[in-house]
Amino acid sequence: MPLEDPNMEKLSLDPQSTALVLIDLQQGIVGMPTAPHPAATVLANAVRLAERFRALSATVVLVRVAFAPDGKDALANPVDAPFTTRPGQRPANWAELVAEIGPRTGDLVITKHQWGAFYGTELDLQLRRRGVRTIVIGGIATNFGVESTARDGWERNYAMVFAEDAMATMSAEAHAFAISTIFPRLGRIRSTADILAGLT
């Protein structure tokens, strides 16, 4: 469904029960080439969302992926397309959140050890204790960390809202597949501007 569809339902988001969850906006990931949106655009839109959520005293969750120096907490199953670097080979600041996004006072920082942000973390616990029922999600990469977290969120009965222009991945085709095929079955896809307008 195109974002400019005039028949698209207008968002109405309650800040008290809506959380912004931003995936892997960290030094070692934001520096990668992304599509269809450059990482700088993703970051700028994520910052706009985070600032508005904070101003409304809504929950902001910054998720990062990190591993122990020896990499023993990283998945290491045999795959056909392994990542080019292992945890112990990455720069020291690889897992640091970029300064533009935070964290700021009141933000939750969740550290995960795989694509999804729910498994093995306290994300679900912290959201439920804050009365969160809706998740607005963005970050890098669309079809890895964002999609994996969104699938898990949907299975935990959270309403999902996808900030299409606050996410990107390694190719425009992979992003488009998730946006057109997977995400419409998990929630609602909107632009950053639409989400900001829908926060009441």
SVG drawing of the C-alpha trace seen along z (x, -y; Angstrom):
<svg xmlns="http://www.w3.org/2000/svg" viewBox="-10 -18 50 43">
<polyline fill="none" stroke="black" stroke-width="0.4" points="0.0,0.0 1.6,-3.3 2.1,-5.8 0.2,-8.5 -3.0,-6.4 -5.9,-8.8 -7.9,-5.9 -5.2,-5.1 -6.5,-5.2 -5.4,-8.3 -3.2,-7.5 -4.3,-8.4 -1.6,-7.5 -1.8,-7.9 1.6,-8.9 0.9,-7.2 0.5,-3.8 2.8,-4.1 6.6,-3.5 9.2,-4.4 11.6,-1.5 14.7,-2.4 16.9,0.5 20.7,0.5 21.4,-3.2 24.9,-2.7 28.4,-3.6 29.1,-0.3 25.8,-0.2 24.9,-3.8 28.1,-4.1 27.1,-1.4 25.6,-2.3 21.8,-1.9 18.8,-2.1 16.3,-3.3 17.0,-6.0 20.5,-7.1 21.5,-6.3 21.6,-10.1 18.0,-10.4 17.0,-7.5 18.8,-9.0 17.4,-12.5 13.8,-11.1 14.5,-8.9 15.7,-12.0 12.6,-13.9 10.4,-11.0 12.5,-10.6 12.4,-14.3 8.6,-14.4 8.1,-11.3 10.3,-12.7 8.5,-16.0 5.2,-14.1 6.8,-12.0 6.3,-8.9 8.5,-5.9 11.7,-5.9 13.6,-2.7 17.1,-2.6 18.1,0.9 21.7,1.8 23.4,5.0 26.6,5.9 28.7,8.9 31.2,10.0 34.9,9.4 35.3,13.1 32.1,13.3 30.8,16.3 27.4,14.8 27.0,14.4 25.1,16.9 27.6,19.0 25.5,21.5 26.7,22.4 25.1,20.2 25.6,19.5 26.2,15.8 28.1,15.1 28.8,11.5 32.3,10.4 33.5,9.6 33.1,11.4 32.4,9.6 36.1,9.7 37.2,8.1 35.0,5.0 36.1,1.5 35.8,0.6 33.0,-1.9 31.0,0.4 28.1,0.8 28.0,-2.8 24.7,-4.6 25.3,-7.6 25.3,-10.8 22.4,-12.4 19.9,-9.8 21.0,-9.6 20.4,-8.2 18.7,-11.0 17.3,-11.1 14.4,-8.7 15.2,-6.6 15.5,-2.9 18.6,-1.2 18.2,2.4 21.2,4.5 20.5,7.5 22.7,10.3 20.8,11.2 18.5,9.5 15.4,9.3 15.1,7.1 12.7,9.2 14.5,12.5 16.8,12.6 16.2,9.0 13.8,7.1 12.1,5.2 8.7,6.9 8.8,6.5 9.7,2.8 7.1,2.0 4.3,3.8 5.2,2.1 4.8,-1.2 1.4,-0.3 2.6,-0.3 0.3,1.3 1.6,-0.2 5.1,-0.3 6.4,-2.7 9.5,-1.1 12.4,-2.2 16.1,-1.7 18.6,0.3 18.2,2.7 14.6,3.0 14.6,6.7 16.9,7.8 16.6,6.1 13.5,4.1 11.6,7.0 12.7,9.6 11.7,7.3 8.4,6.4 7.5,10.1 8.1,10.8 6.2,7.7 3.2,8.7 3.3,12.2 3.2,10.5 0.1,8.6 1.6,5.1 0.1,2.9 2.9,2.1 3.4,-1.1 6.3,-1.2 8.1,-4.5 9.0,-3.8 11.4,-6.7 13.1,-6.1 14.4,-2.7 16.6,-1.3 18.6,1.7 21.4,2.9 19.2,2.7 16.1,0.9 14.6,4.2 15.0,5.8 13.4,2.8 10.5,2.8 9.8,6.4 9.4,6.0 7.4,2.8 5.0,4.3 4.8,7.9 5.6,8.4 4.8,5.2 1.2,4.7 0.4,8.0 2.0,7.0 0.8,3.4 0.5,0.0 3.1,-1.7 3.4,-5.4 5.8,-8.3 7.6,-10.1 5.3,-13.1 2.2,-11.0 3.3,-9.5 4.2,-12.9 0.8,-14.2 -0.9,-11.2 0.5,-11.7 -2.3,-13.3"/>
</svg>
